[in-house]
Amino acid sequence: MALRVFGAKGRRTHVPVALIKRKDKWVAYPVGGDSGSIVRLSRSDGYVVIPENAMYIDEEEKVTVHLFTEKKIGADLVFIGSHCPIAELIMEKLMEKYNVKIINVGSMGGLLAIKRGEADIAGIHLYDPGTGTYNIPYLKKYNVENAILVKGYLREQGIIVAKGNPYNIKCFEDIIDKKVRFINRNKGSGTRLLIDQLLEEIARKRKTTVEKLTSKIEGFWVEAKTHSAVASAIKYGKADVGVGLKYIAEKYGLDFIPLKTEEYDFLVSKESLEKEPIREFLKVLKSLWLKEVLKETIGYKVVKNTGEIRT
């Protein structure tokens, strides 16, 4: 298993997985999404079983994968990283010619997948408050030398609430102080990093600890793996508030309070640069088609150097 994955106590759990080749062995990545989702299953190669008497399967634990197909397993291009609707749209365009696998595990998961040689491309948006910049400080911190960073685009992150903002949420501090049900993002995602940084700022301001602040937030330990999962939970009354993309809030008919305009970039494995799908991907990033898509999509902004190599 690439990541620790949890089951349900007292009940056998079937977890869809995507198989990625890492040098001389296969790695199984859990595929996130709504239970029973056709998209989730279509992105999976098979499933693993967590028995009734186990709470989870641990990272690096050996597992048996029950395959959905007898056809050859593998892909022309593997994207692992942060969930982004525009990145998925780019990948879907490449799917017209290539077999593309998309696995949403968060920015940090994508960065580490690139470092381990499991992905061709990772989508990342990791903000470093010390330098006020995105992504490059984390490549240095985690010594990622086997990849280049390609400039992506800007997108708007903020607080997502039900239509009409029934709890009158105006800022992140209201999530702490008002009795609302919060849905968090998974550890390792760029959005979770933003949430944790906001909590650290508030803790310093109030001269308290992050632990004391999180103890006041109902649902802080409930994690969603995608922006869509956050919006869905709020839309159907399972949560009152979360953090996610303006585009997703608009799509689900929810209200949005801006927090940050962030940089979403692409980490590309150096070993994959000669692959035809990667060359095609780099062309798409610089294309007029993508510029028009970004201009027309709420919550996204075009930048002049999209597609250029940053490192």
C-alpha positions in Angstrom: 0.0 0.0 0.0 1.2 3.5 -0.9 -0.7 5.1 2.0 -2.4 4.0 5.2 -6.1 3.3 4.5 -8.8 2.9 7.1 -11.7 0.5 7.2 -15.0 0.4 9.2 -14.9 -1.3 12.6 -16.7 -4.6 12.6 -17.4 -4.5 8.9 -15.4 -5.8 5.9 -14.3 -2.9 3.7 -13.5 -3.0 0.0 -11.1 -0.2 -1.1 -10.6 0.6 -4.8 -6.9 1.0 -5.7 -4.8 2.1 -8.7 -1.6 0.1 -9.3 1.6 2.0 -10.1 4.9 0.4 -10.9 7.8 1.5 -8.7 11.0 0.0 -10.2 10.7 -3.7 -9.3 7.4 -3.8 -7.4 3.8 -2.6 -7.7 2.3 0.0 -5.4 -1.4 0.2 -4.6 -2.9 3.7 -4.2 -6.3 4.0 -2.7 -8.6 5.9 -5.1 -10.7 8.5 -3.3 -14.3 9.6 -4.1 -17.9 8.9 -3.2 -18.7 5.3 -2.3 -20.1 3.6 -5.5 -18.9 6.4 -7.8 -18.5 5.3 -11.4 -15.5 7.7 -11.8 -13.8 6.2 -8.7 -14.2 2.7 -10.1 -13.1 3.7 -13.6 -9.8 5.0 -12.2 -9.2 1.8 -10.2 -7.4 -1.4 -11.3 -8.9 -3.5 -8.5 -9.6 -3.5 -4.8 -8.1 -4.6 -1.5 -10.1 -6.0 1.4 -9.8 -4.7 5.0 -11.2 -7.5 7.2 -13.8 -7.0 9.9 -11.2 -7.4 12.7 -8.8 -4.7 11.3 -9.0 -0.9 11.6 -6.6 -0.2 8.7 -4.0 -1.4 6.3 -0.7 0.4 6.9 1.6 2.2 4.5 4.1 -0.3 2.9 2.0 -3.3 4.0 1.8 -6.1 1.5 -1.7 -6.7 0.2 -3.6 -8.8 -2.3 -5.3 -6.8 -5.0 -8.4 -8.3 -6.6 -8.2 -7.1 -10.2 -11.2 -5.7 -12.2 -9.7 -6.8 -15.5 -7.4 -9.4 -17.0 -5.9 -6.8 -19.4 -2.4 -5.4 -18.9 -2.1 -3.0 -16.0 -0.3 0.3 -16.4 -0.6 3.7 -18.0 1.1 6.0 -20.5 1.0 8.9 -18.0 0.5 8.9 -14.3 -0.7 12.0 -12.5 -0.6 11.9 -8.7 -1.1 14.9 -6.5 -3.6 17.7 -5.5 -7.1 17.6 -6.7 -7.8 20.3 -9.3 -10.7 20.4 -11.8 -8.6 22.2 -14.4 -5.8 19.7 -14.0 -8.3 16.9 -14.5 -9.6 18.7 -17.6 -6.1 18.8 -19.0 -5.6 15.1 -18.3 -9.0 14.3 -19.9 -7.8 16.1 -23.0 -4.7 13.9 -23.1 -6.9 10.8 -22.6 -8.1 11.3 -26.2 -4.8 9.9 -27.3 -3.2 8.2 -24.2 -4.0 6.0 -21.2 -3.8 8.4 -18.3 -4.2 7.5 -14.6 -5.3 10.2 -12.1 -4.8 9.7 -8.4 -5.7 12.6 -6.0 -3.7 12.3 -2.8 -2.8 15.9 -2.0 0.2 18.0 -2.9 2.6 16.4 -0.5 1.6 12.9 -1.6 2.3 14.0 -5.2 5.7 15.5 -4.3 6.7 12.3 -2.6 5.3 10.1 -5.4 7.6 12.0 -7.9 10.6 11.6 -5.6 9.9 7.8 -5.3 9.5 7.5 -9.1 5.8 6.6 -9.0 4.4 9.5 -11.0 5.2 11.3 -14.2 3.4 14.5 -13.1 2.3 15.9 -9.7 0.0 18.8 -9.2 1.1 20.8 -6.1 0.2 24.1 -4.3 2.4 24.2 -1.1 2.7 27.7 0.4 5.8 28.5 2.5 5.0 31.4 4.9 8.7 31.9 5.7 9.5 33.0 2.1 6.0 33.9 1.0 6.4 31.7 -2.1 4.9 28.4 -3.4 6.4 25.0 -4.0 10.1 25.7 -4.6 10.9 25.8 -0.8 9.4 22.3 -0.4 11.4 20.9 -3.3 14.5 22.0 -1.4 13.2 20.9 1.9 12.5 17.3 0.7 15.5 17.2 -1.6 13.5 16.5 -4.8 16.2 16.6 -7.4 14.7 14.2 -10.0 12.1 16.6 -11.3 11.4 20.0 -12.8 8.7 22.5 -11.7 6.5 23.8 -14.4 4.4 27.0 -13.9 0.7 26.4 -13.8 -2.0 28.9 -13.0 -3.7 30.8 -10.1 -6.8 29.6 -8.3 -8.9 31.0 -5.5 -9.3 29.2 -2.1 -11.7 30.1 0.6 -14.3 29.1 3.1 -17.3 27.2 1.7 -20.7 27.5 3.4 -24.3 26.7 2.6 -26.2 29.1 0.3 -27.2 32.2 2.2 -24.4 31.7 4.7 -26.8 30.8 7.6 -24.2 31.0 10.3 -22.8 34.4 9.0 -19.3 33.1 8.7 -16.9 36.0 7.7 -13.5 34.6 8.5 -11.6 31.5 9.6 -11.9 32.5 13.3 -15.6 32.2 13.1 -15.2 28.5 12.4 -13.4 28.3 15.8 -15.8 30.5 17.8 -19.2 29.6 16.3 -20.8 26.2 16.9 -20.5 24.9 13.3 -19.6 21.5 11.9 -16.4 21.6 10.0 -15.1 19.2 7.4 -11.3 19.2 7.1 -9.0 18.2 4.2 -6.7 15.2 4.3 -3.2 15.6 5.8 -0.6 16.2 3.1 -3.0 18.3 0.9 -2.1 21.9 0.1 -5.5 23.0 1.4 -4.8 21.2 4.7 -1.5 23.0 4.9 -3.3 26.3 4.4 -5.8 25.4 7.2 -3.0 24.5 9.6 -1.1 27.7 8.8 -4.2 29.8 9.5 -4.6 28.0 12.8 -1.0 28.7 13.7 -1.5 32.5 12.9 -4.6 32.6 15.1 -2.9 30.7 17.9 -0.1 33.3 17.9 -2.6 36.1 17.8 -4.6 34.8 20.8 -1.5 33.6 22.7 -2.7 30.0 22.9 -2.0 26.6 21.2 -3.2 25.1 18.0 -4.4 22.1 20.0 -6.7 24.2 22.1 -8.1 25.9 19.0 -8.8 22.6 17.2 -10.5 21.1 20.3 -13.2 23.8 19.8 -13.8 22.8 16.2 -16.4 20.1 15.8 -15.4 17.7 13.0 -11.8 18.9 12.7 -10.7 15.3 12.4 -13.2 14.4 9.7 -11.1 14.6 6.5 -12.2 14.8 2.8 -9.7 13.9 0.0 -11.1 16.3 -2.6 -12.7 19.8 -2.9 -15.8 18.1 -4.3 -16.1 15.9 -1.2 -16.0 19.0 1.0 -18.7 20.8 -1.1 -20.9 17.6 -1.2 -20.8 17.3 2.6 -22.0 20.9 3.0 -24.5 20.7 0.2 -26.2 17.7 1.8 -26.1 18.9 5.4 -23.3 16.6 6.7 -21.2 19.7 7.5 -21.7 23.4 7.8 -18.4 24.8 6.6 -15.1 23.8 5.0 -12.2 25.2 2.9 -12.0 24.7 -0.9 -12.1 26.2 -4.3 -14.3 29.0 -5.4 -15.0 27.0 -8.6 -16.3 24.1 -6.6 -18.5 26.3 -4.4 -20.1 27.8 -7.5 -20.6 24.4 -9.1 -22.5 23.1 -6.0 -24.5 26.3 -5.5 -22.8 27.2 -2.3 -21.5 30.5 -0.9 -17.8 31.4 -0.8 -15.6 33.6 1.5 -12.2 34.3 -0.1 -9.0 33.4 1.8 -6.1 33.2 -0.6 -5.2 33.2 -4.3 -2.7 30.4 -4.7 -0.3 29.1 -7.3 -1.0 25.6 -8.6 2.1 24.2 -10.4 3.2 20.9 -11.9 6.1 18.8 -10.9 7.4 16.7 -13.8 9.7 13.7 -13.4 13.0 14.3 -15.4 12.9 10.6 -16.5 9.5 11.2 -18.1 10.4 14.3 -20.1 11.1 12.3 -23.3 7.7 10.6 -23.1 5.3 11.6 -25.9 2.4 12.2 -23.4 4.6 14.5 -21.4 5.6 16.5 -24.4 1.9 16.8 -25.3 1.1 17.9 -21.8 3.7 20.7 -21.9 2.2 21.9 -25.2 -1.3 21.9 -23.7 -0.1 24.1 -20.8 1.1 26.7 -23.3 -1.9 26.4 -25.6 -4.5 29.0 -26.4 -7.2 26.4 -25.4 -6.0 26.4 -21.8 -5.8 30.2 -21.6 -9.4 30.4 -22.8 -10.5 27.7 -20.3 -8.9 29.6 -17.4 -10.4 32.9 -18.5 -13.9 31.3 -18.6 -13.6 29.4 -15.4 -14.7 31.2 -12.2 -12.0 31.2 -9.5 -9.1 30.7 -11.9 -6.6 33.2 -13.3 -4.3 33.1 -16.3 -0.6 33.9 -15.7 1.8 34.9 -18.5 4.4 32.2 -17.8 2.1 29.2 -17.7 4.0 26.2 -19.1 7.4 27.7 -18.4 10.0 25.7 -16.3 10.6 27.3 -12.9 13.4 25.1 -11.7 
